Amino acid sequence: MTVGAAIILCIVALALNTFWVDSKTRAASPRDGGQIVETGVVPANVKAEGAGPALVLLHGFGAALDWWDDITSDLISDHRVIRIDLIGHGGTEAPRSGYAIQRQAALVSAILDNLSVDRATVIGHSMGGEVATALAELKPERIQRLIFIDVPPTVGNTFSILGMHISPRSSGSSCLISIATRPFAADWRKDLLPGLPYRKTLSPI
């Protein structure tokens, strides 16, 4: 096989794969104890538990709201914990297209509207951290604190913009930026939910 034929074959295979992936859609369905919340974006699988200050947990790529199961029982004792399956994940609808991070953030904001939550601390793992950042850009007034787990500061994902959009002086919000390597250390709540308005850490917990 010549190089040209191999290239053409790869292009055809990629095109077929794209068509196949795009054709795989899935309706929303409640799972992992969640319920379907109708939004203006897509129907989403959401699980809300506990009472107190709102705490939104956003999973990473390929995961679902059950990713947080091991820590939720500790949190619901003094927080209203809201876990969301992002678009195409878990029980949330998987549409043919529309998976952009900004659209994921719009979904989170619509869910908070539906649940009558004005402000929340948002914890994002991996891709969930990117969604949390996009939510802060979209609706900075909604953010009490941001907590990132395994969200690296790369060229395409800088965090400096948060300082412009969220500051106690300009919006009454407080911003916490934490980059952690493991979410399940015994004292993680003390480290990630302090009373300080600003804190930057770059160490394992």
C-alpha positions in Angstrom: 0.0 0.0 0.0 1.4 3.4 -1.0 1.6 6.3 1.4 -1.1 8.2 -0.5 -3.5 5.2 -0.3 -2.8 4.9 3.4 -3.6 8.6 4.0 -6.8 8.3 2.0 -7.8 5.2 4.0 -7.2 7.0 7.3 -9.3 10.0 6.2 -12.2 7.7 5.2 -11.9 5.8 8.5 -12.0 9.0 10.5 -15.0 10.3 8.5 -16.9 7.0 9.1 -16.0 7.1 12.8 -17.2 10.7 13.0 -20.5 9.8 11.4 -20.9 6.8 13.7 -20.1 8.8 16.9 -22.4 11.6 15.8 -25.3 9.1 15.2 -25.1 7.8 18.8 -27.6 9.8 20.7 -29.2 8.9 24.0 -32.3 10.2 25.8 -32.0 11.3 29.4 -32.7 8.7 32.0 -32.4 8.9 35.8 -29.7 6.9 37.3 -27.5 6.7 40.5 -30.4 8.1 42.5 -30.7 11.2 40.4 -33.8 12.7 38.8 -34.2 14.3 35.4 -34.3 18.1 35.5 -35.7 19.9 32.4 -33.5 22.8 31.3 -33.3 25.0 28.2 -30.1 23.1 27.3 -30.8 19.4 27.6 -32.7 17.2 30.2 -30.1 16.5 32.9 -29.7 13.8 35.6 -29.2 15.6 38.9 -28.9 14.5 42.5 -29.4 17.0 45.3 -29.0 16.0 48.9 -28.5 17.6 52.3 -29.2 21.1 53.5 -27.0 24.2 54.0 -24.7 26.2 51.7 -24.9 24.9 48.1 -22.0 22.8 46.9 -21.9 21.8 43.2 -19.8 18.8 42.2 -18.8 18.5 38.6 -17.2 15.2 37.4 -14.5 14.8 34.7 -14.6 13.4 31.2 -16.1 10.0 30.9 -17.3 10.0 34.5 -20.7 10.6 36.1 -22.2 11.9 39.3 -21.4 8.7 41.1 -17.7 9.6 40.9 -18.3 11.6 44.1 -20.0 8.8 46.1 -17.1 8.3 48.5 -17.2 11.8 49.8 -20.8 12.9 49.5 -21.9 11.3 52.8 -19.5 13.6 54.7 -20.6 16.7 52.8 -24.4 16.4 53.1 -24.2 16.8 56.9 -23.8 20.5 56.5 -24.1 21.3 52.8 -26.7 21.1 50.0 -24.8 18.9 47.7 -25.8 19.1 44.0 -24.2 16.5 41.7 -24.8 16.8 38.0 -24.2 14.5 35.0 -22.7 16.7 32.3 -24.0 16.5 28.7 -23.5 13.1 27.3 -22.5 11.6 30.6 -24.4 9.4 33.1 -28.1 9.9 32.8 -28.0 13.2 31.1 -29.1 13.4 27.4 -26.4 12.6 24.8 -27.3 14.8 21.8 -25.9 14.5 18.3 -23.8 17.7 18.9 -23.4 20.5 21.4 -20.7 19.3 23.9 -18.7 22.6 24.1 -17.5 23.5 27.6 -19.5 26.8 27.5 -22.7 24.8 26.8 -21.9 22.5 29.7 -21.6 25.6 31.9 -24.9 26.9 30.6 -26.5 23.6 31.6 -25.1 23.9 35.2 -26.4 27.5 35.4 -29.8 26.4 34.2 -29.9 23.6 36.8 -29.0 26.0 39.6 -31.9 28.2 38.3 -34.3 25.2 38.5 -33.2 24.5 42.0 -33.4 28.1 43.1 -29.7 28.3 44.0 -28.3 31.8 43.6 -24.7 31.2 44.7 -22.6 28.1 45.3 -19.2 26.7 45.9 -18.3 24.7 42.8 -15.9 21.8 42.8 -14.7 20.5 39.4 -12.6 17.5 38.7 -10.6 17.5 35.4 -13.0 18.6 32.7 -15.5 19.5 35.4 -12.9 22.2 36.4 -13.0 23.6 32.9 -16.8 23.7 33.1 -16.6 25.5 36.5 -14.2 28.0 35.0 -16.7 28.6 32.1 -19.5 29.0 34.6 -17.5 31.6 36.5 -17.0 33.5 33.2 -20.7 33.1 32.3 -22.2 33.9 35.7 -19.5 35.3 38.1 -22.2 36.3 40.6 -23.1 32.7 41.1 -19.7 31.7 42.4 -19.0 31.6 46.1 -15.8 29.6 45.7 -14.1 27.5 43.0 -12.2 24.4 43.8 -10.3 22.5 41.2 -9.1 18.9 41.4 -6.5 17.8 38.8 -7.1 20.8 36.5 -3.7 21.8 35.2 -3.1 25.5 34.4 -2.3 25.1 30.7 -2.0 27.7 27.9 -5.6 26.9 26.8 -6.9 27.0 30.3 -5.5 29.9 32.3 -7.0 30.8 35.7 -5.8 34.5 35.8 -9.1 35.6 34.2 -10.9 34.6 37.4 -9.3 37.4 39.3 -10.9 39.9 36.9 -14.3 38.4 37.0 -14.5 37.3 40.6 -13.3 39.4 43.5 -14.7 40.3 46.9 -14.4 44.0 46.0 -16.3 43.9 42.7 -18.9 41.2 43.1 -19.1 40.1 46.7 -17.8 36.7 45.7 -14.8 34.9 47.1 -12.6 32.7 44.9 -10.6 29.7 46.0 -8.3 28.1 43.5 -7.0 24.8 44.6 -5.2 22.3 42.4 -5.1 18.9 44.1 -3.7 15.6 43.1 -6.1 13.4 45.2 -9.6 14.3 46.5 -9.9 11.7 49.2 -7.3 12.6 51.9 -8.8 12.5 55.4 -8.4 16.2 56.0 -9.4 17.3 52.5 -12.4 19.3 53.7 -10.2 21.4 56.0 -7.9 22.1 53.1 -10.5 22.7 50.4 -13.2 24.5 52.3 -11.4 27.1 54.5 -12.9 30.4 55.6 -10.2 32.4 53.7 -11.4 34.2 50.6 -8.2 33.6 48.6 -5.9 30.7 48.7 -3.7 29.1 46.1 -2.2 25.6 46.7 -0.2 23.3 44.5 0.4 20.3 46.7 -1.1 16.9 47.3 -3.8 16.6 49.9 
